[in-house]
Amino acid sequence: INLILFLFWLIVAGALIVYATANFKVTGLDAFIYSFTGLLVIYFLTVFIHEIGHILFAKFCGLKTAYVNFGLFTIDYTDGKKVKFFSRIALEGGESAFLPRKEFTRVKLKLTALGGLLFTLLFAVALNVPMFVSKNVFAFCFLTIGSCSAFYLFTVNILPLDKTSDGSILLTKRDYNDVI
């Protein structure tokens, strides 16, 4: 499923790059370089924003952050805020783990899952505004592929593909013990 979603968003990005080469009169190689740069930067920025959404909503729900993986680096709060770089990089992005400080309910679990999805969706939509009004080819290509990578992460996370995915937590009747 992740590969199908990846290919879908890659096709969307490719169509927008073809549009850029036609309307901005730029070579395909330049459009590819601008887009690839946007992919790398915005993908990891999206992962960071997604995990920040989880952390903020978890804090609101009375959870303590145990660790958070931002894709390029991990912060382990159980080990005195120890930072590990390049601990795990995956197409799915990051990962967070939380510990309840007080009574924990299914609603709080769902809100914590929703936080990451909401931040990801808002960021993906926000990327489209400057993309469509931009007269600069670099900005258009950079934001085009970046927006597609953000939407890719959103779609991967909202689908209930495994028991710890945001979509599985939101769309099923799982409770805290089922997820951990």
Summary of the structure (lengths in Angstrom):
residues: 180
radius of gyration: 17.8
end to end distance: 23.2
largest distance: 59.4
contacts: 568
relative contact order: 0.18
helix: 66%
strand: 12%
